[in-house]
Amino acid sequence: MTSGVLLGRKRATDRACGVGYAGIIGGTGSYWCQNAEAAGASAVLIFNRGEENNTQTIRGTLGKPGVTIPVLGASFAVGEDLVRMPHGRDVTVRIFASTVSETREASNVIADTEEGREDQTVVVGAHLDSVPEGPGINDNGSGSATVLEIAEEMSELGVEPRNRVRFAFWGAEELGLFGSKYYVARLDERQLGDLAVYLNFDMIASPNYIRYIYGSGKVREVFENFFATRDLKVMTVNLKGRSDHGPFAAEGIPVGGLFSGAEGRKTGEQAEVYGGEAGVAYDGCYHEACDDVGNLSTKALEQLSDGAAYATYMFAREERR
C-alpha cells in the first residue's frame, strides 16, 4: 500500500480495529490498525454501518497507545460519498487531526457494609464515568446516584444485612469496562466464590423510557416480583456484556439489572404500554453533550431506583446455607 487513507465500514472493522458497541476502538484487535500503518497508510477512516441507529459519526478511542497515524470515525454519509467516488482516477482525501494517545489512570470506589456474611457478598454497582462528549447525567449519573442513595438509606435506616453488601462505583466503563474488568480479574477463586450476586444499574432515567430488566433467572425474578406488586409492566432485554455486569457474568456469577433504554427507538407497542413517543430514541442525548440535567425522566428514575433498592434489600437479607 502506498501512502494513503485506509477506508473501512464499521462492521468490517469491528474485529479488525476492535470497534466496540459504543464506537470504541481498542482491545487486542488494534493490531489491524498498526498493520495498516506499517503498510504505509497515513490514516484509517472508519464509517458507520448505515443501518437504523447506525448512521451517525463513529466516536471512539484506540484504547491504548500503539498507533501513531490518525484513526478517525465518520458518519455513514461521509463513507458512502467516498466509496462512490469514480474508480480508476486519483482521489485525494486530506485529513487534519489533533489527537492524543496516552496511558491514564482511573479509579474504582468500593465500600462494604460492616455487617453481613462475607461468603455471600452482594455487589451493587454503577459506573461513574461519562463519554468525553457529554456530562453523562443519565449515562450514568442516574445509576451511580441510585447506588449511592441506597447505601446512604441503608445506613440511615439502620438496616443490618444478613449478607455483606459491597457498593461499587466503576471507573472507565465507557472506554471498555476497564474498572469492572480490573476488579474481577484480580479476584482469586475463593473471592469469586464469595460473591453471591452482582446488581448493575446503568442508565435508569431515560426521557423516553422503557422499563427493561435483564440478568440471571433468579435475579430477574426478584425484579419481576417488585414491579408486579406496583402493577408496572416490564420487558426483558439481553444486554450481553454491554455494561459492568459482563465481567461478573463471564465468571459465572449471577447478575442482573435495570435499564431504561439508550439509542434504540421506542416502538408503537411500547409507547402504548409506557407512554412516550414512538419512533423516537429512548434517550436522544445518549453519548451526546445534551445528556445534562434536563435529560432525565424523574418518573423513570423513581420507579427504577425503587426497584434497585428492593433487589438490594432482598439479596442483602436472603438467608443462605
Buried (B, 14 or more C-beta within 10 A) or exposed (E): EEEBBBBBBBEEBBEBBBBBEBBBBBBEBBBBBBBBBEEEBBBBBBBBBBEEEBBBBBBBBBBBEEBEBBBBBBBBBBBBEBEEEEEEEEEEEEEEEEEEBEEEEBEBEBEBBEEBBEEBBBBBBBBBBBBEBBBBBBBBBBBBBBBBEBBEEBEEEEBEBBBBBBBBBBBBBBBBBBBBBBBBEEBEEEEEEBBBBBBBBBBBBBBBBBBBBBBBEEBBEBBBEBBEEEEBEBBEBEBEBBBBBBBBBEBEBBBBBBBBBBBBBBEEEBBEBBEBEEEEBBBBBBBBEBBBEEBBBEEBBEBBBBBBBBBBBBBBBBEEE
